[in-house]
Amino acid sequence: MEETGQLKRAFIDATAGAISGGISRTVTSPLDVIKIRFQVQLEPTSQWSVPRRDVHGNSKYTGMLQAAKNILREEGLKGFWRGNAPALLMVMPYTAIQFTVLRQLKTCAAGSSKSEDHMNLSPHLSYISGALAGCAATVGSYPFDLLRTILASQGEPKVYRNMRSAFVDIFKTRGIPGLYAGLTPTLVTIVPYAGLQFGTYDTFKRWMKAWNHRRFSDSSQGNESISSFQLFICGLAAGTCAKAVCHPLDVVKKRFQIEGLQRHPRYGARLEPRAYRNMYDGLRRILLEEGWSGLYKGIVPSIVKAAPAGAVTFVAYEYTSDWLESILT
């Protein structure tokens, strides 16, 4: 009986995680495409951020609005959802694995399967649980993340017609390791990112509940539960904090993923295969050649995307999970 209950709980977490991830990803795809274009551009992304103007030549994208206009003019509206199919194939299993593993880890840490007990875990246990869940989800879905990045960054004319042609070419030329290019910096990125996102989300939820308690303690309403808007605010803040801290690592990850991609020259300098020896070398060279601003290319669309993406994911997960639980129990 207990085993059946655990399987049902895992099914609820996986399904709610997949649905919430799919919704969040589709809604924020345009911002993600713009962010990726900035991150893989070797040239400066704004006039004030140029350490040496002759390093790579003229910039293709120099601002969010300018990039959006360029993509719309050259690739049409569908350009904002380029790479969304592999992104959904990546993010849906990713969030399914992440939320399932997260609940199991929190259940072990709290010694209870109740969500109330999970929310009251100490911050460091919430951080560790989130980081481990993020690592498990990353390894399980990484090839789709790689394909998503390549398809979103290639521009026009296309290097690959679709996800299948990209997969076949990468597998033929670089083998299985090619499908996991950039995995190490991704894991290094995901540990602090997922840890901060889930750790701060739980912390903000505790603060919000405590604020509700103080707010309604002298009221006849006596409603201390967290509203959907408050959950959205908690997710918004958690996504912003995590992305702001971890963005430079994400830039290096994207560079590893598009090494050797033969994009049209109008999209800027190409990154040669094995341009960076390792993650440290990538960080060092970006810093030397592009300055500190190089490590924060795409930070504005990244935060603008990460904040609502985190909020939508958490709110959709909470409500989908409650809905599934109500119809299955």
Disulfide bonds with the S-S distance in Angstrom:
none
